């Protein structure tokens, strides 16, 4: 038991250095929260936060103006579909679509060839069985947020991801064997806090995950 507690503590301490999102790296860059203001100097806009604004579709068609945009937050905007202009943002690295009315990701998402981090938290209508498929082919997607989605199992599409490094599944209903995370290619960090009780891990299993290079935060 002492050995297990030591390994669990070591895993938690080590995980503190993991889980830094790409959004954190842009924290010192000015964040615009008004699309009207941002449109005055579109070439200088790197971060655009339009969350909780329920913007008119006509305004969203202006997104293609921001050629240098790297971070875009469209969370809680009651979106059920996307303007084509969104997929012209070639430099976009972080996209937050949390809390909208979308059912699946469009195939056009593949055009965001530099997208590295996607937020899909608090989705009430999203079909996680098939809706993630367009993401699997993106070569640069490294971080995926699926918190608070009432997931009871890992979406099968996750096992097709080739470059995913960090996965956030907090506040779900997962009842799985944590060893299944090993089957996700290149995954090295996963947060699974506040889920249903999972199968207890044995010390050898925890050591196996550590040797595999995978950190789990319970």
C-alpha positions in Angstrom: 0.0 0.0 0.0 2.9 2.4 0.8 4.4 1.7 -2.6 1.1 2.4 -4.3 0.6 5.7 -2.4 4.1 6.8 -3.2 3.7 6.1 -6.9 0.3 7.9 -7.0 1.9 11.0 -5.2 4.8 10.9 -7.7 2.3 10.8 -10.6 0.3 13.8 -9.3 3.5 15.9 -8.6 4.9 15.1 -12.0 1.6 16.0 -13.7 1.9 19.6 -12.3 4.4 20.3 -15.1 2.1 19.0 -17.7 -1.2 20.2 -19.1 0.0 23.7 -20.1 -2.2 24.7 -23.0 -1.3 26.7 -26.0 -3.7 29.4 -24.9 -1.4 30.0 -21.9 1.5 30.7 -24.2 -0.4 33.7 -25.7 -1.4 35.1 -22.3 0.6 38.3 -22.8 -0.9 39.2 -26.1 -3.8 41.6 -26.2 -7.1 39.9 -26.4 -9.9 41.7 -28.3 -13.5 41.1 -27.1 -15.3 43.3 -29.7 -15.3 42.3 -33.3 -16.0 45.9 -34.3 -13.0 47.1 -32.5 -10.8 44.3 -33.9 -11.9 45.1 -37.5 -10.3 48.5 -37.2 -6.8 46.9 -37.1 -7.4 43.3 -38.4 -3.8 42.6 -39.3 -2.7 43.2 -35.7 -5.3 40.9 -34.0 -3.8 37.7 -32.7 -6.4 36.9 -30.0 -10.1 37.4 -30.4 -12.6 36.4 -27.7 -16.2 36.6 -28.9 -17.7 34.3 -26.2 -21.2 34.9 -24.8 -22.1 37.4 -27.5 -24.5 35.5 -29.8 -23.2 37.4 -32.8 -25.2 38.0 -36.0 -24.1 35.7 -38.9 -23.2 38.7 -41.0 -20.5 39.7 -38.4 -19.0 36.2 -38.3 -18.4 36.4 -42.1 -15.8 39.1 -41.2 -13.6 36.5 -39.6 -11.6 36.0 -42.8 -10.3 39.6 -42.3 -8.1 38.4 -39.5 -5.2 36.9 -41.4 -2.9 36.6 -38.4 -5.4 35.3 -35.9 -4.0 32.5 -33.7 -6.7 32.3 -30.9 -10.4 32.4 -31.4 -13.1 32.0 -28.7 -16.6 31.4 -29.9 -17.9 29.7 -26.8 -21.5 30.0 -25.7 -22.5 31.9 -28.8 -25.5 29.5 -29.7 -23.7 28.4 -32.9 -25.3 25.5 -34.8 -23.2 25.9 -37.9 -20.1 27.7 -39.0 -19.4 30.5 -41.5 -17.0 29.4 -44.3 -14.8 32.3 -43.4 -13.8 30.5 -40.2 -11.9 27.9 -42.2 -9.8 30.5 -44.0 -7.8 31.3 -40.8 -4.6 29.5 -41.8 -2.7 30.7 -38.7 -5.3 29.7 -36.2 -3.8 27.5 -33.4 -6.5 27.6 -30.6 -10.3 27.4 -31.2 -12.9 27.4 -28.4 -16.3 26.1 -29.5 -17.6 25.1 -26.1 -21.2 25.4 -25.1 -22.7 25.8 -28.5 -25.5 24.0 -30.4 -23.4 22.0 -32.8 -23.9 18.3 -33.4 -20.6 17.5 -35.2 -17.5 19.1 -36.6 -17.7 20.0 -40.3 -15.3 18.4 -42.7 -14.1 21.9 -43.6 -12.3 21.9 -40.3 -9.5 20.1 -42.1 -8.6 23.4 -43.7 -7.3 24.7 -40.4 -4.0 23.0 -41.0 -2.2 24.7 -38.1 -4.9 24.1 -35.4 -3.3 22.7 -32.3 -5.9 23.0 -29.6 -9.7 22.7 -29.6 -12.2 23.2 -26.8 -15.5 21.3 -27.0 -16.6 21.6 -23.3 -20.2 21.7 -22.2 -21.7 20.4 -25.4 -25.3 19.3 -25.0 -26.1 18.4 -28.6 -22.8 17.1 -29.9 -22.6 13.6 -31.2 -19.3 12.3 -29.8 -19.6 9.0 -31.6 -19.1 10.4 -35.0 -18.7 14.2 -34.6 -14.9 14.2 -34.0 -13.9 12.5 -37.2 -12.6 15.6 -39.1 -10.1 16.2 -36.3 -8.4 12.8 -36.7 -6.7 13.8 -39.9 -5.3 17.1 -38.6 -1.5 16.7 -38.2 -1.0 19.5 -35.7 -3.9 18.9 -33.3 -2.2 18.3 -29.9 -4.7 19.3 -27.2 -8.4 18.4 -26.9 -10.8 19.6 -24.2 -13.9 17.5 -23.6 -14.9 18.5 -20.1 -18.4 18.3 -18.8 -20.0 16.4 -21.6 -21.6 13.4 -19.7 -19.3 11.0 -21.5 -19.4 7.5 -20.1 -16.8 6.1 -22.5 -13.9 7.3 -24.7 -15.1 8.3 -28.2 -13.7 5.7 -30.6 -12.4 8.4 -32.9 -9.8 9.3 -30.3 -8.0 6.1 -31.0 -7.5 7.3 -34.6 -5.7 10.4 -33.6 -2.0 10.3 -34.5 -0.6 13.4 -32.8 -2.8 14.1 -29.8 -0.7 14.8 -26.7 -3.1 16.2 -24.1 -6.7 15.2 -23.4 -9.0 16.8 -20.8 -12.0 14.7 -19.7 -12.9 16.3 -16.4 -16.4 16.3 -15.0 -17.8 13.4 -17.1 -19.2 10.0 -16.3 -16.3 7.8 -17.3 -16.3 4.3 -15.9 -13.4 2.8 -17.9 -10.1 1.1 -17.3 -7.5 4.0 -17.3 -5.1 1.7 -19.1 -7.2 2.3 -22.3 -5.5 5.7 -22.6 -2.4 3.9 -23.7 -4.2 3.1 -27.0 -4.3 6.8 -28.0 -1.2 7.4 -30.1 1.4 9.8 -28.6 -0.9 10.8 -25.7 1.3 11.8 -22.7 -1.1 13.6 -20.4 -4.8 13.2 -19.6 -7.0 14.8 -16.9 -9.9 12.7 -15.7 -10.9 14.5 -12.5 -14.5 14.3 -11.1 -15.6 11.2 -13.0 -17.5 8.1 -11.9 -15.4 5.7 -9.9 -13.0 3.9 -12.3 -11.4 0.5 -12.0 -8.8 0.8 -9.3 -5.2 0.8 -10.6 -2.6 -1.5 -9.3 0.9 -0.2 -8.5 2.3 -2.2 -11.5 -0.2 -0.6 -13.8 0.7 2.9 -12.5 4.3 2.2 -13.1 3.6 0.8 -16.5 1.8 4.1 -17.5 4.8 6.1 -16.2 7.2 4.0 -18.1 5.0 4.4 -21.2 5.3 8.2 -20.7 1.7 8.8 -19.9 0.6 11.0 -17.0 -3.0 10.7 -15.6 -4.5 13.3 -13.3 -7.4 11.9 -11.3 
